[in-house]
């Protein structure tokens, strides 16, 4: 597979659908959430479900390299969260709880069992919500990628972002969203950019600019208010905590804290990655998912034959 094949588009594409068989086709799917919102997602492959949840301003296409897993015994579900990709923001604008509710409803609708929830940045916070919520039994494990359990630092917490950083982001989103989004797209990769990551950075910037600025502002405010530190010890599922060694946002101490706080977790550092190891080192990332899945109990037979 050419891992760069999806980097010429920012939104999920509707492609042809086949007649069924052993492999779901890539085409865009939709379902109606409990409040009537139309949520877009992709669903392909057969086997253990992998539910991919993207970061702020991104969309399902940011997990394009992970589509290869659909041919390797996995069912790959990639969601466009509200205000991103092909999913509209809706009214009122979403918060983190609404995103988690959408995913929980989708997982229930698809009757997924033994799933692994994979959340990157914003998506990691959604994963923590899911694993602490009523749909948690549908998930066998979770993977979180370069995220902190508490975004806002204070005098007793320094593993997130400073008040000045948080306020500057909030103001930049409100004042000039295109400029902010474009710069943020490039910043998800390790510096300096090279001949491979430079075109990906341009693509990411173009995608980020297309996100719904109103939704992004609301979700950023919601993220800043969240604090999962007390919830982590109650998450029973095995967790893989992934970080990029060159992340511009969070250092190794943040990942170490998460691993120590969870009952069953291990950390994994990607030495050549920034904030997005699944894009920067996709082969290693996919291998890590396969290896992690191999440590879990088998998926219920009803899921494998659904």
Secondary structure, 3 states (H helix, E strand, C coil): CCCCCCCCCCCCCCCCCCCCCCCCCCCCEEEECCCCCEEEEEEECCCEEEEEECCCCCCHHHHHHHHHHHHCCEEEEEECCCCECCECCCCCCCCHHHHHHHHHHHHHHCCCCCEEEEEECHHHHHHHHHHCCCCHHHEEEEEEECCCCECECECCECCCECHHHHHHHHHHHHHCHHHHHHHHHHHCCCCCCCCCHHHHHHHHHHHHHHCCHHHHHHHHHHHHHCECHHHHCCCCCEEEEEEECCCCCCCHHHHHHHHHHCCCEEEEEECCCCCCHHHHCHHHHHHHHHHHHHCCCCCCHHHHCC
